[in-house]
Amino acid sequence: MKIKLIADSGGSKADWCLVAGDQSWHYKTLGISPYFLNAKQIQELLEKELLPQLPPAFQIEEIFYYGTGCLQPKSVEIVQSALKAVWPSAAVDVKHDLMGAARALCGREPGVASILGTGGNSCYYDGKEIVKNNPGLGFILGDEASGAYLGKKLLQLYMYKSFDEELRARFDAQYNTNNDEILENVYRKPMANRYLASFAPFLSENRGHYLIENILEDSFNEFFFNHIYKYSESWTHPLHFTGSIAWNFRDVLKELCELYELQLGKILRSPMEGLIAYHQ
């Protein structure tokens, strides 16, 4: 019986699962992105946050890691070297988080798989491989309908003084911030994508306000227009979604699929359940 460690890492948080036969144990750490962290920093994060949680008696033999930013060979090498430094005897397989989403959502069947969490991405998966992928441009140029994108839109309207008095009072009471602090976090401090995404819960907590609904409607429409519509398979295959944003705003996804006569498939809060089934 092989001991496997499965990881699904986004920009803000990472889900880990230790699998032994039909048993599994779940853990969480901060997200890992090779865009922002080098191999040594990732190793230190794992040793500080993950290792103390794992049962010391288990000898991990295989690691299946799916992570944001792990598309280019250089990024894969950064993550792989960090994992090997912590578990030198384990076989390590590092793939992009989009492959993790596709395997979790579609299994071994074809479909369109999308991630909407801190960041955003999509693909057409033929049941084995990702054969089409409209490029994810990151939170500055793209990531429509992601947590970072929604947070950015919210902060824009706040700083442009487009909030009415009631909504501004709610925002100020919850975040106690100002324009200078926002600009400092966005332009001068690291992990601006996480910072922007931290404001996304405000939208789910204030549903029904016309400004919030406008942000959601515009952002999700942009995601469909710039990503979903680029795959001809979207009209013949189910559309699957995973990530915290997809889960929290699943009613918006359902409405858009009904409006555009598209087949809605699975919506998962996290790919982990599907990945466990895939690797078992």
N, C-alpha and C positions, 0 to 999 in steps of 0.2 A: 504494500500500500504506500503510494508516493505521497509525501507531504508537499502541498502546493500553496504558494502565496500568490493571490490575485490582487492586482491594484488597478483602481480607476481614479486618475488624478485630473482634476480641473485646475483652474487658476486660483481658486480660493481654498478648496479642501480636497483631500484625497481619502477615498474609501479603500480599505484593505480587508481581505478575507483569507484566513488560513483554512485550508481544506484538507481533511484527512478522511478518505472514503466518503461516507455520507454525512459526516459531521463537519460543521463550519463554525468559525469564530470571527467576529467582525470588530474592526478597529478604525479609528479616524486619526488623521494628521492634517497639518496645513497642506495646501496644494503645492505641487512641484512643477515648475516651469523652467525648462532649460534656456528659455529666452532671458530669464532674470537671475537664475542661480547657476553657478558652475558645479562641477562634479564634487568638489570638496564641500561646498555648502549643502548640497543635497545629501551627501554622506552624513554630515553633522546633524542635519534635520532628522534623518532616519534613526541615527543613534540616540538622539535626544528624545524624539517623540514616539517612534514606533517600537524600537527594541525593548524598552521597559514594559511594554504592554504584552509582548509575545511570551508564550510559555517556554522557558529555557530548555525544557526536555525535548522539544520538537526540533528535528534536523530538517530544515527546508531543502528540498531537492530540486524543485522547479519554481521559477518565478515568471508569471505572466503579467507584464506591466503595460497598461494602456494609459497614455498621458497626453495632455495638451502640449503642443509644440513638437511632438516626436514624429515629425514627417521628414525632415532633412537628416541625412546620415550623421552630420556633426552633432545634432541635438540628441539623436538616438545614442551616439557614442558617449555623450556626457552622462546621460541617465544610466546607461548600461555599466559604465565604469564605476559609478557610485554604488549601484546595487551589488556589483561584484566585490567591491571593497568591503561591504558589510557582510555579504554571504559568498565568500570565495569559492565554495564547493558546489553552489547551486547552478543549474542551467538557467540562463536568463534570456527571456524573449521580450523585447521592447517594441511596442507598436503605438501608432497614433491613437488618440482617444476616439477618433471617428471609427476606426476599425472595431474598437471595443463596443461602441454604441451599435454599430451594424450587427455584430455577432450577438449582442444582448437582445436587440430588438427583433431581428429577423431570423436568428438562428442559422439555419441552412436553406432558407427560402429567400427569393429575391424581394426587394422592397426599397423604398426611399427612406433613409434614416437621417434624422437631424438631432443635433445637440443644441439645446438652449439653456445654458447655465450662466456662469460668469462671462463666458464667450459664446460664440455660435458657429456652427458649421453644418454641412449637409453632404449627402452623397447618394448615388444609386449603387446598390450592392446586389450582385447577381446570385448570392447564396454562398459564394466562396471568396470573392474578391471585391474590392471597391473599384468599379470600372468607370465611374464618372464622379467628379468632385468639383463643384463650383468653388473657386478659391475662397478660403476664409482670410480676410484681410486684417484681422486683429481689431482691437477696440477703437483705434484712431480712424482707420479707413473703412471699417466694415462692422461685423458682428451685430447686424441688425437684429433687434428683438432680444438680444442677450441682456444679462443683468447689468453689464457695464454700459451698454447702449441705452437701456431704459434709465439708468441712473444719470447718465450724461444729459439726456433729454429733460429729465426732471430738474436737474441743477441749472440748465440753461434757462428754463422758464422761471425758476426761483430768482436767479440773478438778473434776469430781464424785468423783474417785478411784474410778471404776468399772473401770479397767484392772486386770488381774491383774499380778503382779510381773514376769513375763516381758515382757508387752507394754509396760508402763511403762518397763522398762529399755531396750527397743528405741527407744521414742519419745524418751526422755531422751538417749540416745546420739546420735540423729540430729539432734535440734533444739536441745538444750541451752537450754531456755527455762524460764519459770516463769509462775505465774498473773499476777503484776503486769505482766510484759512482754507477755503475751497481751492483757490488758485495755487496755494502753496502745496497742497496735497496732490493736485493734478499735474502740475508742471515741474515740481522740484523734488518731490519725495518718490521713493520706489513704489512699485506695485499700484500704480494709478488705476489699473483695471479693477483690482479688488476694492479699492476705495470707492470708485464709481458704483460698483455692483452692490456695495453696502447700503445704498439708498433705495434699491429695488423693493425691499419689503414695504416701504412707505406707499407704493402704488397698490399692493395687494390689500393693505390695511385701510385704504381710502377709496375703494371701488365705489362707483356710483357718481363720483364727482366728475363733471363734464370734462375737466382738464385732464384728469387721470385717464378717463376712458379714451380721450383723443390721443394721448400718448401711446396707449396700448394698441388702439386700432391702427394708427399710422405706422408704428414700429413693426407690428406683425404683418401688415400688408407689405411693407418694404421687404421683410424676410421672404414672404411668398414670391414677390415679384423678382427679387434679385437672386433667389436660390431655387425654391421649389419649381417655379415655372421654367427654369433652365433645363429640366429633365423631362424629356418626352414621356418617360415612364411614369411620371406623376399622375397621368390620366389613366393608366392601366394597372398600377400597382398600389398597394396600401402605403400611406404616409405614416411613419412611426416617429415618435419624439421621446427624448429623454432629457433630464436636467431639471433643476429646481424651478427655473422660469417656465419651462414647458408644463411642469406639473401644477404650479400655482395659478397659471393662466390657461389651463386646459379648456375652459369654457370658450375662450377667445379662439383657440385652435379649432375647436369643434364647430363654432359658428362660421369660421372662414372656410372650412372644408365643405360644409353644407352650402354656403353661398356660391362657391366655385365648383360644386358638384365633384369633389374629390373624395376618395375613400380614406377615411381616418382609421389607422391601425392602432397600435399600442401607444400609450403614453406612460412612461415610467419615471418615477422621481429620480431613480439612480439605476445605472446599467448593471449593478453588481449581481442582482438576483439572476438575470439572464446570463451573465458571464459565468457564474457558478455552474448553472445547468449546461452551458456550452462546454466547459472544461471537464465536467464530470462524465 
